[in-house]
């Protein structure tokens, strides 16, 4: 790795890297058959809807859905630490903590124990699509969305919600988007996709995500209307400043990389927007004050650099920037907690996606 010589000039911050991708998607057939819902006006009524979370990770999607009045009944996650975190935080849910390919239809049906699945959710792995990765069209993980299709056929949910990075829209000239859409259309589901910016929904982080929604009734798929304009985004200071003088505390996940003195001296010279290492263009970056953080990542314990302190941010600070509450504890070592957080869906974004579904779910339940 190439060490940066230090940058004293602050880079001009970017507010969005995916404006063109978002506009292209909105103008395409992939964004048709949708309605926009003002989630500020959606009440969590007495109806409780069941969700199954595939590729659940630590449970960002599930947490958001539970905060919107849904109930998690099953999480499927291959990573043992993430599965342990899910198990500890979702007491009503069963957890399959092995390869999803080894979860047979019979075992999956046994685990949900006859309960209806109203929403099947899943953040199917994105490493093959992400600009932070190699964007390899042949990456076998690109095909894991087919497990979403398999379990859709098995559980027959009213809605399917999928999450991925914006890079999936343009990957391989759109071939994967075509494949995903045809796969769900072939089993009778109307599917749409939109790019949502997490910061527009109160997350103190720029984290755009492609959200797929599908239903088996042929109705328009509901999406939340953006709540905040850029000038009203939650800033990094608002989210984590009360932690900057707090001591290390493993019991709250407030742990960060123990830097050597030479590393701290280099960090002191890193200006906002610049990285500690020249070879890491999108990691180890000093954060800006007065705006949401850059996209939270996990890079072998070297997360982004604090906006004020000369250290990387802690796992708990990452959790705050991802909108996890402080009582949501992450299992495993500090690095494993950071790994889980770097791959998580912000619960606050997921909550508004879930709230947008509720009015249509209630209407469909009444009709049926």
Secondary structure, DSSP 8 states (H G I E B T S, - for coil): --B---B-S-----S-S-HHHHHHHHTSGGG-SEEEE-GGG----S--EEEEEET-TTSHHHHHHHHTTEEEEEEE-SSHHHHHHHHHH-TT-EEE-S-GGG--HHHHHHHHTT---SEEEE----TTT-TTTT--TT-GGGGGHHHHHHHHHHH--SEEEEEE-GGGTTGGGGHHHHHHHHHHHHTT-EEEEEEEEGGGGT-SB--EEEEEEEESS---EEEE-----GGG---HHHHHGGGTT---BGGGTB------HHHHHHHHTB-TT-BSBTT-TTSSBB--TTS-B-----STT---B-SSSSSB--HHHHHHHTT--TT----S-HHHHHHHHHT---HHHHHHHHHHHHHHHHHHHHH-
